[in-house]
Amino acid sequence: MEKIYILRKDKLIIGPFNSKKIAQKGLKVTDKIWYEGLEDWTPVEQIAHLAPCIVTVQPVNNNLSFFQKLFSFLK
């Protein structure tokens, strides 16, 4: 039987999700997961089959001028 996941993003608890849907949720390292068999909320990075689904955010380059940021789509 497929696992049913519950997702906790900060204080918001959402779900249930199947494995395909949970992978599409844009998981962050700060998110926690619970499913039947886990004792408590577990960081998503500690769940081996979900760790590859973690989305990394690129750092913002604050050294760019206003116009460089505004027209960065032209690169």
Predicted model as a PDB file, atoms N, CA, C, CB and O in Angstrom, pLDDT in the B-factor column:
MODEL        1                                                                  
ATOM      1  N   MET A   1       0.830  -1.176   0.000  1.00 77.00           N  
ATOM      2  CA  MET A   1       0.000   0.000   0.000  1.00 77.00           C  
ATOM      3  C   MET A   1       0.881   1.249   0.000  1.00 77.00           C  
ATOM      4  CB  MET A   1      -0.948  -0.007   1.208  1.00 77.00           C  
ATOM      5  O   MET A   1       1.895   1.304   0.696  1.00 77.00           O  
ATOM      6  N   GLU A   2       0.486   2.246  -0.784  1.00 86.00           N  
ATOM      7  CA  GLU A   2       1.265   3.478  -0.912  1.00 86.00           C  
ATOM      8  C   GLU A   2       1.154   4.334   0.350  1.00 86.00           C  
ATOM      9  CB  GLU A   2       0.798   4.278  -2.134  1.00 86.00           C  
ATOM     10  O   GLU A   2       0.101   4.399   0.984  1.00 86.00           O  
ATOM     11  N   LYS A   3       2.271   4.992   0.701  1.00 90.00           N  
ATOM     12  CA  LYS A   3       2.278   5.870   1.867  1.00 90.00           C  
ATOM     13  C   LYS A   3       1.455   7.121   1.592  1.00 90.00           C  
ATOM     14  CB  LYS A   3       3.718   6.252   2.251  1.00 90.00           C  
ATOM     15  O   LYS A   3       1.380   7.601   0.461  1.00 90.00           O  
ATOM     16  N   ILE A   4       0.845   7.632   2.639  1.00 95.00           N  
ATOM     17  CA  ILE A   4       0.120   8.890   2.595  1.00 95.00           C  
ATOM     18  C   ILE A   4       0.912   9.873   3.455  1.00 95.00           C  
ATOM     19  CB  ILE A   4      -1.376   8.730   3.103  1.00 95.00           C  
ATOM     20  O   ILE A   4       1.149   9.631   4.638  1.00 95.00           O  
ATOM     21  N   TYR A   5       1.320  10.992   2.838  1.00 95.00           N  
ATOM     22  CA  TYR A   5       2.184  11.967   3.489  1.00 95.00           C  
ATOM     23  C   TYR A   5       1.393  13.193   3.946  1.00 95.00           C  
ATOM     24  CB  TYR A   5       3.308  12.388   2.544  1.00 95.00           C  
ATOM     25  O   TYR A   5       0.445  13.626   3.291  1.00 95.00           O  
ATOM     26  N   ILE A   6       1.811  13.734   5.086  1.00 95.00           N  
ATOM     27  CA  ILE A   6       1.324  15.007   5.587  1.00 95.00           C  
ATOM     28  C   ILE A   6       2.548  15.924   5.634  1.00 95.00           C  
ATOM     29  CB  ILE A   6       0.618  14.863   7.015  1.00 95.00           C  
ATOM     30  O   ILE A   6       3.613  15.529   6.109  1.00 95.00           O  
ATOM     31  N   LEU A   7       2.385  17.144   5.137  1.00 95.00           N  
ATOM     32  CA  LEU A   7       3.487  18.091   5.007  1.00 95.00           C  
ATOM     33  C   LEU A   7       3.292  19.254   5.969  1.00 95.00           C  
ATOM     34  CB  LEU A   7       3.601  18.602   3.557  1.00 95.00           C  
ATOM     35  O   LEU A   7       2.196  19.805   6.069  1.00 95.00           O  
ATOM     36  N   ARG A   8       4.354  19.625   6.674  1.00 95.00           N  
ATOM     37  CA  ARG A   8       4.313  20.795   7.555  1.00 95.00           C  
ATOM     38  C   ARG A   8       5.308  21.824   7.054  1.00 95.00           C  
ATOM     39  CB  ARG A   8       4.621  20.405   9.029  1.00 95.00           C  
ATOM     40  O   ARG A   8       6.520  21.614   7.109  1.00 95.00           O  
ATOM     41  N   LYS A   9       4.782  22.945   6.563  1.00 92.00           N  
ATOM     42  CA  LYS A   9       5.592  24.069   6.116  1.00 92.00           C  
ATOM     43  C   LYS A   9       5.433  25.156   7.162  1.00 92.00           C  
ATOM     44  CB  LYS A   9       5.169  24.573   4.680  1.00 92.00           C  
ATOM     45  O   LYS A   9       4.367  25.761   7.275  1.00 92.00           O  
ATOM     46  N   ASP A  10       6.482  25.407   7.926  1.00 87.00           N  
ATOM     47  CA  ASP A  10       6.419  26.314   9.075  1.00 87.00           C  
ATOM     48  C   ASP A  10       5.298  25.839  10.001  1.00 87.00           C  
ATOM     49  CB  ASP A  10       6.183  27.803   8.617  1.00 87.00           C  
ATOM     50  O   ASP A  10       5.393  24.748  10.562  1.00 87.00           O  
ATOM     51  N   LYS A  11       4.244  26.630  10.172  1.00 88.00           N  
ATOM     52  CA  LYS A  11       3.144  26.228  11.057  1.00 88.00           C  
ATOM     53  C   LYS A  11       1.942  25.705  10.280  1.00 88.00           C  
ATOM     54  CB  LYS A  11       2.718  27.400  11.926  1.00 88.00           C  
ATOM     55  O   LYS A  11       0.941  25.313  10.879  1.00 88.00           O  
ATOM     56  N   LEU A  12       2.030  25.694   8.971  1.00 92.00           N  
ATOM     57  CA  LEU A  12       0.933  25.245   8.117  1.00 92.00           C  
ATOM     58  C   LEU A  12       1.056  23.746   7.866  1.00 92.00           C  
ATOM     59  CB  LEU A  12       0.924  26.022   6.777  1.00 92.00           C  
ATOM     60  O   LEU A  12       2.105  23.272   7.431  1.00 92.00           O  
ATOM     61  N   ILE A  13       0.003  23.011   8.136  1.00 95.00           N  
ATOM     62  CA  ILE A  13      -0.022  21.562   7.905  1.00 95.00           C  
ATOM     63  C   ILE A  13      -0.971  21.297   6.744  1.00 95.00           C  
ATOM     64  CB  ILE A  13      -0.467  20.771   9.200  1.00 95.00           C  
ATOM     65  O   ILE A  13      -2.142  21.674   6.781  1.00 95.00           O  
ATOM     66  N   ILE A  14      -0.441  20.637   5.704  1.00 94.00           N  
ATOM     67  CA  ILE A  14      -1.249  20.354   4.518  1.00 94.00           C  
ATOM     68  C   ILE A  14      -1.110  18.890   4.121  1.00 94.00           C  
ATOM     69  CB  ILE A  14      -0.836  21.268   3.348  1.00 94.00           C  
ATOM     70  O   ILE A  14      -0.116  18.233   4.430  1.00 94.00           O  
ATOM     71  N   GLY A  15      -2.117  18.407   3.440  1.00 93.00           N  
ATOM     72  CA  GLY A  15      -2.110  17.031   2.989  1.00 93.00           C  
ATOM     73  C   GLY A  15      -3.499  16.462   3.131  1.00 93.00           C  
ATOM     74  O   GLY A  15      -4.422  17.193   3.491  1.00 93.00           O  
ATOM     75  N   PRO A  16      -3.673  15.246   2.875  1.00 95.00           N  
ATOM     76  CA  PRO A  16      -2.703  14.197   2.560  1.00 95.00           C  
ATOM     77  C   PRO A  16      -2.274  14.221   1.094  1.00 95.00           C  
ATOM     78  CB  PRO A  16      -3.285  12.837   2.898  1.00 95.00           C  
ATOM     79  O   PRO A  16      -2.988  14.713   0.220  1.00 95.00           O  
ATOM     80  N   PHE A  17      -1.075  13.668   0.855  1.00 94.00           N  
ATOM     81  CA  PHE A  17      -0.512  13.569  -0.483  1.00 94.00           C  
ATOM     82  C   PHE A  17       0.013  12.161  -0.719  1.00 94.00           C  
ATOM     83  CB  PHE A  17       0.607  14.607  -0.685  1.00 94.00           C  
ATOM     84  O   PHE A  17       0.476  11.501   0.211  1.00 94.00           O  
ATOM     85  N   ASN A  18      -0.058  11.705  -1.960  1.00 93.00           N  
ATOM     86  CA  ASN A  18       0.629  10.463  -2.322  1.00 93.00           C  
ATOM     87  C   ASN A  18       2.068  10.818  -2.685  1.00 93.00           C  
ATOM     88  CB  ASN A  18      -0.096   9.724  -3.516  1.00 93.00           C  
ATOM     89  O   ASN A  18       2.425  11.996  -2.671  1.00 93.00           O  
ATOM     90  N   SER A  19       2.893   9.841  -3.006  1.00 88.00           N  
ATOM     91  CA  SER A  19       4.313  10.096  -3.256  1.00 88.00           C  
ATOM     92  C   SER A  19       4.537  11.000  -4.467  1.00 88.00           C  
ATOM     93  CB  SER A  19       5.048   8.783  -3.459  1.00 88.00           C  
ATOM     94  O   SER A  19       5.468  11.806  -4.463  1.00 88.00           O  
ATOM     95  N   LYS A  20       3.719  10.885  -5.486  1.00 90.00           N  
ATOM     96  CA  LYS A  20       3.878  11.724  -6.673  1.00 90.00           C  
ATOM     97  C   LYS A  20       3.544  13.184  -6.359  1.00 90.00           C  
ATOM     98  CB  LYS A  20       2.986  11.210  -7.815  1.00 90.00           C  
ATOM     99  O   LYS A  20       4.273  14.087  -6.772  1.00 90.00           O  
ATOM    100  N   LYS A  21       2.458  13.419  -5.638  1.00 92.00           N  
ATOM    101  CA  LYS A  21       2.028  14.781  -5.310  1.00 92.00           C  
ATOM    102  C   LYS A  21       2.977  15.464  -4.330  1.00 92.00           C  
ATOM    103  CB  LYS A  21       0.623  14.757  -4.728  1.00 92.00           C  
ATOM    104  O   LYS A  21       3.241  16.658  -4.465  1.00 92.00           O  
ATOM    105  N   ILE A  22       3.493  14.731  -3.350  1.00 90.00           N  
ATOM    106  CA  ILE A  22       4.399  15.340  -2.378  1.00 90.00           C  
ATOM    107  C   ILE A  22       5.688  15.782  -3.056  1.00 90.00           C  
ATOM    108  CB  ILE A  22       4.707  14.359  -1.235  1.00 90.00           C  
ATOM    109  O   ILE A  22       6.276  16.793  -2.674  1.00 90.00           O  
ATOM    110  N   ALA A  23       6.129  15.034  -4.055  1.00 86.00           N  
ATOM    111  CA  ALA A  23       7.347  15.381  -4.789  1.00 86.00           C  
ATOM    112  C   ALA A  23       7.162  16.646  -5.623  1.00 86.00           C  
ATOM    113  CB  ALA A  23       7.767  14.223  -5.690  1.00 86.00           C  
ATOM    114  O   ALA A  23       8.144  17.309  -5.954  1.00 86.00           O  
ATOM    115  N   GLN A  24       5.934  16.988  -5.964  1.00 87.00           N  
ATOM    116  CA  GLN A  24       5.640  18.166  -6.776  1.00 87.00           C  
ATOM    117  C   GLN A  24       5.397  19.418  -5.938  1.00 87.00           C  
ATOM    118  CB  GLN A  24       4.436  17.899  -7.641  1.00 87.00           C  
ATOM    119  O   GLN A  24       5.131  20.481  -6.499  1.00 87.00           O  
ATOM    120  N   LYS A  25       5.481  19.323  -4.634  1.00 85.00           N  
ATOM    121  CA  LYS A  25       5.123  20.435  -3.758  1.00 85.00           C  
ATOM    122  C   LYS A  25       6.236  21.468  -3.580  1.00 85.00           C  
ATOM    123  CB  LYS A  25       4.728  19.903  -2.420  1.00 85.00           C  
ATOM    124  O   LYS A  25       6.028  22.457  -2.876  1.00 85.00           O  
ATOM    125  N   GLY A  26       7.396  21.279  -4.182  1.00 85.00           N  
ATOM    126  CA  GLY A  26       8.486  22.238  -4.007  1.00 85.00           C  
ATOM    127  C   GLY A  26       8.999  22.223  -2.575  1.00 85.00           C  
ATOM    128  O   GLY A  26       8.979  23.243  -1.887  1.00 85.00           O  
ATOM    129  N   LEU A  27       9.453  21.072  -2.140  1.00 91.00           N  
ATOM    130  CA  LEU A  27       9.887  20.887  -0.762  1.00 91.00           C  
ATOM    131  C   LEU A  27      11.126  21.718  -0.456  1.00 91.00           C  
ATOM    132  CB  LEU A  27      10.164  19.414  -0.489  1.00 91.00           C  
ATOM    133  O   LEU A  27      12.018  21.858  -1.293  1.00 91.00           O  
ATOM    134  N   LYS A  28      11.169  22.268   0.759  1.00 91.00           N  
ATOM    135  CA  LYS A  28      12.323  23.032   1.233  1.00 91.00           C  
ATOM    136  C   LYS A  28      12.956  22.283   2.398  1.00 91.00           C  
ATOM    137  CB  LYS A  28      11.910  24.480   1.659  1.00 91.00           C  
ATOM    138  O   LYS A  28      12.307  21.448   3.028  1.00 91.00           O  
ATOM    139  N   VAL A  29      14.218  22.577   2.684  1.00 90.00           N  
ATOM    140  CA  VAL A  29      14.905  21.888   3.776  1.00 90.00           C  
ATOM    141  C   VAL A  29      14.261  22.163   5.121  1.00 90.00           C  
ATOM    142  CB  VAL A  29      16.359  22.295   3.818  1.00 90.00           C  
ATOM    143  O   VAL A  29      14.460  21.399   6.065  1.00 90.00           O  
ATOM    144  N   THR A  30      13.498  23.232   5.229  1.00 90.00           N  
ATOM    145  CA  THR A  30      12.831  23.553   6.487  1.00 90.00           C  
ATOM    146  C   THR A  30      11.506  22.808   6.661  1.00 90.00           C  
ATOM    147  CB  THR A  30      12.590  25.043   6.570  1.00 90.00           C  
ATOM    148  O   THR A  30      10.922  22.833   7.744  1.00 90.00           O  
ATOM    149  N   ASP A  31      11.029  22.149   5.609  1.00 94.00           N  
ATOM    150  CA  ASP A  31       9.762  21.411   5.668  1.00 94.00           C  
ATOM    151  C   ASP A  31       9.934  20.108   6.446  1.00 94.00           C  
ATOM    152  CB  ASP A  31       9.239  21.116   4.245  1.00 94.00           C  
ATOM    153  O   ASP A  31      11.014  19.520   6.491  1.00 94.00           O  
ATOM    154  N   LYS A  32       8.831  19.683   7.053  1.00 95.00           N  
ATOM    155  CA  LYS A  32       8.835  18.410   7.774  1.00 95.00           C  
ATOM    156  C   LYS A  32       7.706  17.541   7.251  1.00 95.00           C  
ATOM    157  CB  LYS A  32       8.695  18.629   9.306  1.00 95.00           C  
ATOM    158  O   LYS A  32       6.683  18.036   6.777  1.00 95.00           O  
ATOM    159  N   ILE A  33       7.914  16.232   7.347  1.00 96.00           N  
ATOM    160  CA  ILE A  33       6.991  15.233   6.809  1.00 96.00           C  
ATOM    161  C   ILE A  33       6.583  14.283   7.929  1.00 96.00           C  
ATOM    162  CB  ILE A  33       7.637  14.448   5.625  1.00 96.00           C  
ATOM    163  O   ILE A  33       7.360  13.980   8.834  1.00 96.00           O  
ATOM    164  N   TRP A  34       5.340  13.827   7.837  1.00 96.00           N  
ATOM    165  CA  TRP A  34       4.888  12.740   8.698  1.00 96.00           C  
ATOM    166  C   TRP A  34       4.090  11.770   7.842  1.00 96.00           C  
ATOM    167  CB  TRP A  34       4.035  13.272   9.899  1.00 96.00           C  
ATOM    168  O   TRP A  34       3.318  12.177   6.974  1.00 96.00           O  
ATOM    169  N   TYR A  35       4.283  10.498   8.096  1.00 95.00           N  
ATOM    170  CA  TYR A  35       3.449   9.448   7.522  1.00 95.00           C  
ATOM    171  C   TYR A  35       3.408   8.311   8.530  1.00 95.00           C  
ATOM    172  CB  TYR A  35       3.994   8.963   6.124  1.00 95.00           C  
ATOM    173  O   TYR A  35       4.240   8.235   9.434  1.00 95.00           O  
ATOM    174  N   GLU A  36       2.432   7.430   8.363  1.00 94.00           N  
ATOM    175  CA  GLU A  36       2.262   6.326   9.304  1.00 94.00           C  
ATOM    176  C   GLU A  36       3.547   5.513   9.358  1.00 94.00           C  
ATOM    177  CB  GLU A  36       1.061   5.429   8.902  1.00 94.00           C  
ATOM    178  O   GLU A  36       4.070   5.080   8.331  1.00 94.00           O  
ATOM    179  N   GLY A  37       4.040   5.317  10.561  1.00 93.00           N  
ATOM    180  CA  GLY A  37       5.292   4.599  10.758  1.00 93.00           C  
ATOM    181  C   GLY A  37       6.377   5.508  11.325  1.00 93.00           C  
ATOM    182  O   GLY A  37       7.325   5.026  11.945  1.00 93.00           O  
ATOM    183  N   LEU A  38       6.247   6.829  11.120  1.00 94.00           N  
ATOM    184  CA  LEU A  38       7.185   7.779  11.716  1.00 94.00           C  
ATOM    185  C   LEU A  38       6.677   8.150  13.100  1.00 94.00           C  
ATOM    186  CB  LEU A  38       7.355   9.052  10.822  1.00 94.00           C  
ATOM    187  O   LEU A  38       5.473   8.306  13.302  1.00 94.00           O  
ATOM    188  N   GLU A  39       7.588   8.292  14.048  1.00 94.00           N  
ATOM    189  CA  GLU A  39       7.182   8.650  15.403  1.00 94.00           C  
ATOM    190  C   GLU A  39       6.783  10.113  15.523  1.00 94.00           C  
ATOM    191  CB  GLU A  39       8.298   8.350  16.369  1.00 94.00           C  
ATOM    192  O   GLU A  39       5.899  10.456  16.309  1.00 94.00           O  
ATOM    193  N   ASP A  40       7.436  10.983  14.741  1.00 96.00           N  
ATOM    194  CA  ASP A  40       7.198  12.416  14.862  1.00 96.00           C  
ATOM    195  C   ASP A  40       7.491  13.082  13.510  1.00 96.00           C  
ATOM    196  CB  ASP A  40       8.081  13.036  15.999  1.00 96.00           C  
ATOM    197  O   ASP A  40       7.919  12.426  12.560  1.00 96.00           O  
ATOM    198  N   TRP A  41       7.253  14.387  13.444  1.00 96.00           N  
ATOM    199  CA  TRP A  41       7.578  15.141  12.235  1.00 96.00           C  
ATOM    200  C   TRP A  41       9.065  14.998  11.959  1.00 96.00           C  
ATOM    201  CB  TRP A  41       7.179  16.641  12.378  1.00 96.00           C  
ATOM    202  O   TRP A  41       9.886  15.133  12.867  1.00 96.00           O  
ATOM    203  N   THR A  42       9.410  14.727  10.714  1.00 95.00           N  
ATOM    204  CA  THR A  42      10.792  14.465  10.327  1.00 95.00           C  
ATOM    205  C   THR A  42      11.197  15.440   9.231  1.00 95.00           C  
ATOM    206  CB  THR A  42      10.970  12.999   9.852  1.00 95.00           C  
ATOM    207  O   THR A  42      10.450  15.635   8.273  1.00 95.00           O  
ATOM    208  N   PRO A  43      12.388  16.063   9.362  1.00 95.00           N  
ATOM    209  CA  PRO A  43      12.856  16.945   8.286  1.00 95.00           C  
ATOM    210  C   PRO A  43      12.916  16.184   6.967  1.00 95.00           C  
ATOM    211  CB  PRO A  43      14.245  17.535   8.627  1.00 95.00           C  
ATOM    212  O   PRO A  43      13.375  15.043   6.911  1.00 95.00           O  
ATOM    213  N   VAL A  44      12.451  16.825   5.922  1.00 93.00           N  
ATOM    214  CA  VAL A  44      12.355  16.169   4.616  1.00 93.00           C  
ATOM    215  C   VAL A  44      13.718  15.676   4.134  1.00 93.00           C  
ATOM    216  CB  VAL A  44      11.753  17.127   3.585  1.00 93.00           C  
ATOM    217  O   VAL A  44      13.792  14.674   3.423  1.00 93.00           O  
ATOM    218  N   GLU A  45      14.787  16.357   4.504  1.00 92.00           N  
ATOM    219  CA  GLU A  45      16.119  15.944   4.065  1.00 92.00           C  
ATOM    220  C   GLU A  45      16.564  14.625   4.703  1.00 92.00           C  
ATOM    221  CB  GLU A  45      17.124  17.031   4.387  1.00 92.00           C  
ATOM    222  O   GLU A  45      17.513  14.003   4.225  1.00 92.00           O  
ATOM    223  N   GLN A  46      15.898  14.194   5.769  1.00 94.00           N  
ATOM    224  CA  GLN A  46      16.232  12.926   6.426  1.00 94.00           C  
ATOM    225  C   GLN A  46      15.452  11.745   5.860  1.00 94.00           C  
ATOM    226  CB  GLN A  46      15.973  13.033   7.911  1.00 94.00           C  
ATOM    227  O   GLN A  46      15.659  10.604   6.275  1.00 94.00           O  
ATOM    228  N   ILE A  47      14.559  12.014   4.918  1.00 92.00           N  
ATOM    229  CA  ILE A  47      13.783  10.948   4.287  1.00 92.00           C  
ATOM    230  C   ILE A  47      14.401  10.706   2.911  1.00 92.00           C  
ATOM    231  CB  ILE A  47      12.243  11.322   4.178  1.00 92.00           C  
ATOM    232  O   ILE A  47      14.208  11.495   1.986  1.00 92.00           O  
ATOM    233  N   ALA A  48      15.141   9.612   2.789  1.00 90.00           N  
ATOM    234  CA  ALA A  48      15.991   9.363   1.626  1.00 90.00           C  
ATOM    235  C   ALA A  48      15.261   9.499   0.291  1.00 90.00           C  
ATOM    236  CB  ALA A  48      16.583   7.992   1.725  1.00 90.00           C  
ATOM    237  O   ALA A  48      15.804  10.104  -0.634  1.00 90.00           O  
ATOM    238  N   HIS A  49      14.057   8.962   0.160  1.00 89.00           N  
ATOM    239  CA  HIS A  49      13.368   8.990  -1.124  1.00 89.00           C  
ATOM    240  C   HIS A  49      12.748  10.351  -1.438  1.00 89.00           C  
ATOM    241  CB  HIS A  49      12.299   7.931  -1.148  1.00 89.00           C  
ATOM    242  O   HIS A  49      12.311  10.573  -2.567  1.00 89.00           O  
ATOM    243  N   LEU A  50      12.697  11.276  -0.458  1.00 90.00           N  
ATOM    244  CA  LEU A  50      12.172  12.615  -0.717  1.00 90.00           C  
ATOM    245  C   LEU A  50      13.275  13.675  -0.800  1.00 90.00           C  
ATOM    246  CB  LEU A  50      11.182  12.993   0.365  1.00 90.00           C  
ATOM    247  O   LEU A  50      13.044  14.763  -1.328  1.00 90.00           O  
ATOM    248  N   ALA A  51      14.458  13.372  -0.290  1.00 88.00           N  
ATOM    249  CA  ALA A  51      15.562  14.336  -0.307  1.00 88.00           C  
ATOM    250  C   ALA A  51      15.861  14.879  -1.714  1.00 88.00           C  
ATOM    251  CB  ALA A  51      16.812  13.687   0.263  1.00 88.00           C  
ATOM    252  O   ALA A  51      16.155  16.068  -1.836  1.00 88.00           O  
ATOM    253  N   PRO A  52      15.799  14.067  -2.780  1.00 88.00           N  
ATOM    254  CA  PRO A  52      16.051  14.613  -4.121  1.00 88.00           C  
ATOM    255  C   PRO A  52      14.977  15.614  -4.588  1.00 88.00           C  
ATOM    256  CB  PRO A  52      16.141  13.474  -5.119  1.00 88.00           C  
ATOM    257  O   PRO A  52      15.193  16.328  -5.568  1.00 88.00           O  
ATOM    258  N   CYS A  53      13.853  15.674  -3.918  1.00 87.00           N  
ATOM    259  CA  CYS A  53      12.755  16.571  -4.306  1.00 87.00           C  
ATOM    260  C   CYS A  53      12.885  17.960  -3.688  1.00 87.00           C  
ATOM    261  CB  CYS A  53      11.425  15.964  -3.905  1.00 87.00           C  
ATOM    262  O   CYS A  53      12.064  18.838  -3.954  1.00 87.00           O  
ATOM    263  N   ILE A  54      13.916  18.160  -2.862  1.00 89.00           N  
ATOM    264  CA  ILE A  54      14.099  19.453  -2.210  1.00 89.00           C  
ATOM    265  C   ILE A  54      14.531  20.475  -3.256  1.00 89.00           C  
ATOM    266  CB  ILE A  54      15.145  19.360  -1.058  1.00 89.00           C  
ATOM    267  O   ILE A  54      15.453  20.241  -4.037  1.00 89.00           O  
ATOM    268  N   VAL A  55      13.844  21.610  -3.249  1.00 86.00           N  
ATOM    269  CA  VAL A  55      14.135  22.697  -4.173  1.00 86.00           C  
ATOM    270  C   VAL A  55      15.129  23.630  -3.506  1.00 86.00           C  
ATOM    271  CB  VAL A  55      12.838  23.458  -4.588  1.00 86.00           C  
ATOM    272  O   VAL A  55      14.920  24.067  -2.374  1.00 86.00           O  
ATOM    273  N   THR A  56      16.212  23.935  -4.211  1.00 79.00           N  
ATOM    274  CA  THR A  56      17.179  24.885  -3.678  1.00 79.00           C  
ATOM    275  C   THR A  56      16.915  26.251  -4.291  1.00 79.00           C  
ATOM    276  CB  THR A  56      18.634  24.422  -3.958  1.00 79.00           C  
ATOM    277  O   THR A  56      16.630  26.371  -5.483  1.00 79.00           O  
ATOM    278  N   VAL A  57      17.014  27.263  -3.468  1.00 67.00           N  
ATOM    279  CA  VAL A  57      16.768  28.628  -3.913  1.00 67.00           C  
ATOM    280  C   VAL A  57      18.110  29.286  -4.177  1.00 67.00           C  
ATOM    281  CB  VAL A  57      15.943  29.433  -2.861  1.00 67.00           C  
ATOM    282  O   VAL A  57      19.017  29.231  -3.346  1.00 67.00           O  
ATOM    283  N   GLN A  58      18.225  29.909  -5.344  1.00 62.00           N  
ATOM    284  CA  GLN A  58      19.450  30.618  -5.688  1.00 62.00           C  
ATOM    285  C   GLN A  58      19.545  31.899  -4.875  1.00 62.00           C  
ATOM    286  CB  GLN A  58      19.501  30.927  -7.199  1.00 62.00           C  
ATOM    287  O   GLN A  58      18.556  32.622  -4.753  1.00 62.00           O  
ATOM    288  N   PRO A  59      20.726  32.198  -4.311  1.00 60.00           N  
ATOM    289  CA  PRO A  59      20.861  33.438  -3.548  1.00 60.00           C  
ATOM    290  C   PRO A  59      20.707  34.660  -4.450  1.00 60.00           C  
ATOM    291  CB  PRO A  59      22.217  33.478  -2.835  1.00 60.00           C  
ATOM    292  O   PRO A  59      21.096  34.645  -5.618  1.00 60.00           O  
ATOM    293  N   VAL A  60      20.141  35.698  -3.889  1.00 61.00           N  
ATOM    294  CA  VAL A  60      19.938  36.938  -4.636  1.00 61.00           C  
ATOM    295  C   VAL A  60      21.236  37.729  -4.629  1.00 61.00           C  
ATOM    296  CB  VAL A  60      18.770  37.778  -4.033  1.00 61.00           C  
ATOM    297  O   VAL A  60      21.860  37.909  -3.584  1.00 61.00           O  
ATOM    298  N   ASN A  61      21.634  38.199  -5.803  1.00 60.00           N  
ATOM    299  CA  ASN A  61      22.849  39.001  -5.910  1.00 60.00           C  
ATOM    300  C   ASN A  61      22.480  40.450  -5.651  1.00 60.00           C  
ATOM    301  CB  ASN A  61      23.527  38.833  -7.308  1.00 60.00           C  
ATOM    302  O   ASN A  61      21.899  41.110  -6.513  1.00 60.00           O  
ATOM    303  N   ASN A  62      22.814  40.945  -4.472  1.00 67.00           N  
ATOM    304  CA  ASN A  62      22.483  42.319  -4.101  1.00 67.00           C  
ATOM    305  C   ASN A  62      23.490  43.326  -4.621  1.00 67.00           C  
ATOM    306  CB  ASN A  62      22.384  42.438  -2.609  1.00 67.00           C  
ATOM    307  O   ASN A  62      23.327  44.526  -4.400  1.00 67.00           O  
ATOM    308  N   ASN A  63      24.529  42.866  -5.306  1.00 73.00           N  
ATOM    309  CA  ASN A  63      25.539  43.778  -5.831  1.00 73.00           C  
ATOM    310  C   ASN A  63      25.132  44.368  -7.170  1.00 73.00           C  
ATOM    311  CB  ASN A  63      26.866  43.065  -5.968  1.00 73.00           C  
ATOM    312  O   ASN A  63      25.841  45.223  -7.700  1.00 73.00           O  
ATOM    313  N   LEU A  64      24.020  43.938  -7.728  1.00 71.00           N  
ATOM    314  CA  LEU A  64      23.570  44.458  -9.011  1.00 71.00           C  
ATOM    315  C   LEU A  64      22.851  45.787  -8.811  1.00 71.00           C  
ATOM    316  CB  LEU A  64      22.648  43.445  -9.717  1.00 71.00           C  
ATOM    317  O   LEU A  64      22.175  46.005  -7.806  1.00 71.00           O  
ATOM    318  N   SER A  65      23.015  46.668  -9.796  1.00 77.00           N  
ATOM    319  CA  SER A  65      22.306  47.940  -9.733  1.00 77.00           C  
ATOM    320  C   SER A  65      20.826  47.720 -10.038  1.00 77.00           C  
ATOM    321  CB  SER A  65      22.921  48.963 -10.720  1.00 77.00           C  
ATOM    322  O   SER A  65      20.427  46.646 -10.490  1.00 77.00           O  
ATOM    323  N   PHE A  66      20.043  48.724  -9.792  1.00 75.00           N  
ATOM    324  CA  PHE A  66      18.613  48.657 -10.066  1.00 75.00           C  
ATOM    325  C   PHE A  66      18.353  48.301 -11.526  1.00 75.00           C  
ATOM    326  CB  PHE A  66      17.942  49.988  -9.719  1.00 75.00           C  
ATOM    327  O   PHE A  66      17.511  47.452 -11.817  1.00 75.00           O  
ATOM    328  N   PHE A  67      19.077  48.949 -12.452  1.00 72.00           N  
ATOM    329  CA  PHE A  67      18.853  48.713 -13.880  1.00 72.00           C  
ATOM    330  C   PHE A  67      19.336  47.329 -14.310  1.00 72.00           C  
ATOM    331  CB  PHE A  67      19.557  49.787 -14.705  1.00 72.00           C  
ATOM    332  O   PHE A  67      18.739  46.720 -15.197  1.00 72.00           O  
ATOM    333  N   GLN A  68      20.402  46.826 -13.700  1.00 74.00           N  
ATOM    334  CA  GLN A  68      20.856  45.479 -14.008  1.00 74.00           C  
ATOM    335  C   GLN A  68      19.803  44.450 -13.580  1.00 74.00           C  
ATOM    336  CB  GLN A  68      22.204  45.195 -13.315  1.00 74.00           C  
ATOM    337  O   GLN A  68      19.548  43.485 -14.301  1.00 74.00           O  
ATOM    338  N   LYS A  69      19.197  44.655 -12.417  1.00 70.00           N  
ATOM    339  CA  LYS A  69      18.150  43.762 -11.951  1.00 70.00           C  
ATOM    340  C   LYS A  69      16.909  43.858 -12.849  1.00 70.00           C  
ATOM    341  CB  LYS A  69      17.784  44.088 -10.497  1.00 70.00           C  
ATOM    342  O   LYS A  69      16.293  42.852 -13.199  1.00 70.00           O  
ATOM    343  N   LEU A  70      16.566  45.102 -13.208  1.00 72.00           N  
ATOM    344  CA  LEU A  70      15.372  45.339 -14.007  1.00 72.00           C  
ATOM    345  C   LEU A  70      15.484  44.684 -15.382  1.00 72.00           C  
ATOM    346  CB  LEU A  70      15.128  46.836 -14.157  1.00 72.00           C  
ATOM    347  O   LEU A  70      14.511  44.118 -15.879  1.00 72.00           O  
ATOM    348  N   PHE A  71      16.651  44.756 -15.992  1.00 71.00           N  
ATOM    349  CA  PHE A  71      16.825  44.249 -17.352  1.00 71.00           C  
ATOM    350  C   PHE A  71      17.607  42.925 -17.409  1.00 71.00           C  
ATOM    351  CB  PHE A  71      17.534  45.292 -18.191  1.00 71.00           C  
ATOM    352  O   PHE A  71      18.154  42.575 -18.455  1.00 71.00           O  
ATOM    353  N   SER A  72      17.660  42.202 -16.307  1.00 70.00           N  
ATOM    354  CA  SER A  72      18.410  40.951 -16.266  1.00 70.00           C  
ATOM    355  C   SER A  72      17.828  39.895 -17.207  1.00 70.00           C  
ATOM    356  CB  SER A  72      18.440  40.413 -14.848  1.00 70.00           C  
ATOM    357  O   SER A  72      18.537  38.967 -17.596  1.00 70.00           O  
ATOM    358  N   PHE A  73      16.552  40.018 -17.580  1.00 69.00           N  
ATOM    359  CA  PHE A  73      15.931  39.063 -18.491  1.00 69.00           C  
ATOM    360  C   PHE A  73      16.521  39.146 -19.899  1.00 69.00           C  
ATOM    361  CB  PHE A  73      14.432  39.299 -18.546  1.00 69.00           C  
ATOM    362  O   PHE A  73      16.299  38.241 -20.704  1.00 69.00           O  
ATOM    363  N   LEU A  74      17.265  40.204 -20.217  1.00 67.00           N  
ATOM    364  CA  LEU A  74      17.849  40.380 -21.550  1.00 67.00           C  
ATOM    365  C   LEU A  74      19.117  39.561 -21.744  1.00 67.00           C  
ATOM    366  CB  LEU A  74      18.152  41.841 -21.794  1.00 67.00           C  
ATOM    367  O   LEU A  74      19.607  39.444 -22.868  1.00 67.00           O  
ATOM    368  N   LYS A  75      19.642  39.007 -20.700  1.00 56.00           N  
ATOM    369  CA  LYS A  75      20.890  38.229 -20.815  1.00 56.00           C  
ATOM    370  C   LYS A  75      20.669  36.950 -21.584  1.00 56.00           C  
ATOM    371  CB  LYS A  75      21.455  37.905 -19.435  1.00 56.00           C  
ATOM    372  O   LYS A  75      21.606  36.176 -21.776  1.00 56.00           O  
TER     373      LYS A  75                                                      
ENDMDL                                                                          
END                                                                             
